[in-house]
């Protein structure tokens, strides 16, 4: 294990791990209003597009994405899910998020951490037995605000270049 992999103390590591597990529970239980409370007011949440290119070109295209949200747009998306016009999620998906391989690094800014985690999301819709698996990595910037950790930046990089799901009406 490299030195950079063990920069944070065990208490902080457990706090961040518990935070991510709680976030998954909020989303899987459709507690979207509670989920919004985990973000800093200046959150920037993106999911860039992945493409297949020859090396050494990057396979991530940050200029376009599945979504590019701030706090206002996340709030609007949550409010929309509570209406009868959120057709992509009516009836709502059944989801299960598995968060693994949590890596935490100190930053040059006091009270901020870089946190990377792997995500596997199972999503089923309807009663036909079909389901989607969405896998990827989340790259987060955590910021301590008062006594709480908040996510100030999230970049969700999906492993698929072409998503098999019919829509991305759920949060990653």
C-alpha positions in Angstrom: 0.0 0.0 0.0 1.4 3.4 -1.0 1.8 6.2 1.5 -0.9 8.3 -0.3 -3.4 5.5 0.3 -3.1 5.8 4.1 -3.1 9.5 4.6 -6.4 9.8 6.5 -7.0 8.5 10.0 -9.3 5.6 10.7 -12.1 7.8 12.2 -12.2 9.9 9.0 -12.2 6.8 6.8 -15.1 5.3 8.7 -17.0 8.7 8.6 -16.7 8.8 4.8 -17.6 5.2 4.4 -20.7 5.5 6.5 -21.6 8.7 4.6 -21.5 6.9 1.3 -23.5 4.0 2.6 -26.1 6.4 4.0 -26.3 8.2 0.6 -27.0 4.8 -1.1 -29.7 4.2 1.4 -31.3 7.6 0.7 -31.4 6.9 -3.0 -32.5 3.3 -2.9 -35.3 4.3 -0.5 -36.2 7.3 -2.6 -35.5 9.7 0.2 -34.5 12.4 -2.3 -35.0 15.4 0.0 -32.7 13.9 2.6 -30.3 13.0 -0.2 -30.1 16.7 -1.2 -28.8 17.6 2.3 -25.5 15.8 1.7 -24.4 18.4 -0.9 -22.5 21.6 -0.5 -24.4 24.6 -1.9 -21.9 25.0 -4.7 -22.1 21.3 -5.8 -21.1 20.5 -9.3 -22.3 17.0 -10.3 -21.4 15.6 -13.7 -21.4 12.3 -15.6 -19.3 12.7 -18.7 -19.6 10.5 -21.8 -17.2 7.6 -22.3 -16.0 6.8 -25.8 -13.7 4.2 -27.3 -10.5 5.8 -28.7 -7.1 4.5 -29.5 -4.4 5.1 -26.8 -3.1 7.5 -25.6 -6.3 9.6 -26.2 -8.6 10.0 -23.2 -11.8 7.9 -23.4 -13.7 10.5 -21.3 -15.4 13.4 -22.9 -16.0 16.1 -20.3 -17.5 18.6 -22.8 -20.7 16.6 -23.0 -22.3 14.3 -20.6 -25.3 12.4 -19.3 -26.0 15.3 -17.0 -24.2 18.4 -15.6 -26.0 19.5 -12.4 -25.7 22.2 -9.7 -27.7 22.4 -6.5 -30.6 24.2 -8.2 -30.9 21.6 -11.0 -30.6 18.7 -8.6 -33.4 20.3 -6.5 -35.5 20.7 -9.6 -34.9 17.1 -10.6 -36.0 15.9 -7.1 -39.1 18.1 -7.1 -40.0 16.7 -10.6 -39.7 13.1 -9.3 -42.5 14.0 -6.8 -44.9 15.0 -9.6 -46.9 13.0 -12.1 -44.9 14.2 -15.1 -41.7 12.3 -14.3 -42.6 9.6 -16.9 -39.2 7.9 -16.9 -39.7 7.1 -13.2 -43.4 6.4 -13.1 -43.7 3.8 -11.7 -40.4 4.3 -9.9 -37.4 2.1 -10.5 -36.3 -0.4 -7.9 -32.6 0.2 -7.3 -29.8 -1.2 -5.2 -26.5 0.6 -5.1 -23.3 -1.1 -4.0 -20.5 1.2 -3.1 -17.1 -0.3 -2.8 -13.3 0.3 -3.1 -13.4 3.6 -1.3 -10.1 5.5 -1.6 -9.5 8.7 0.3 -6.8 11.3 -0.3 -5.9 14.5 1.5 -5.9 17.6 -0.6 -4.0 20.9 -0.4 -7.1 22.5 1.0 -7.8 22.2 4.7 -11.1 20.3 5.5 -11.4 18.9 2.0 -10.8 15.3 0.8 -10.7 13.6 -2.6 -12.8 10.4 -2.4 -13.1 7.8 -5.1 -15.5 4.9 -4.9 -16.9 2.3 -7.2 -20.6 2.0 -7.9 -22.6 -0.9 -9.1 -26.3 -0.1 -9.4 -29.0 -2.7 -10.0 -32.2 -1.2 -11.5 -35.4 -3.0 -12.3 -38.5 -1.5 -13.9 -41.9 -3.1 -14.3 -42.7 -6.7 -13.8 -41.1 -8.4 -16.8 -37.9 -9.5 -15.0 -35.6 -7.3 -17.0 -33.0 -5.2 -15.2 -30.1 -2.8 -15.8 -26.6 -2.9 -14.3 -24.8 0.4 -14.3 -21.2 0.3 -13.1 -18.7 3.1 -12.7 -16.4 5.2 -10.5 -17.4 8.3 -8.6 -14.8 10.9 -8.0 -15.9 13.2 -5.2 -14.6 16.2 -3.4 -15.7 16.1 0.2 -15.8 19.3 2.3 -16.3 19.7 6.0 -18.8 22.4 6.7 -19.3 22.9 10.4 -19.4 19.4 11.9 -20.6 17.6 8.7 -19.1 16.3 5.5 -20.7 17.5 2.3 -20.0 16.6 -1.3 -18.8 19.7 -3.2 -18.0 18.0 -6.5 -18.9 14.7 -8.0 -17.8 13.2 -11.3 -19.5 9.9 -12.1 -17.6 8.0 -14.8 -19.7 5.1 -16.1 -17.9 2.0 -17.5 -20.3 1.7 -20.5 -19.8 3.8 -23.6 -23.3 3.0 -24.6 -25.9 2.7 -21.8 -28.2 -0.2 -22.1 -30.9 1.5 -20.0 -33.7 3.2 -21.7 -33.2 6.4 -19.6 -31.1 7.7 -16.8 -33.9 9.0 -14.7 -32.2 7.9 -11.5 -29.3 9.4 -9.6 -25.9 7.7 -9.6 
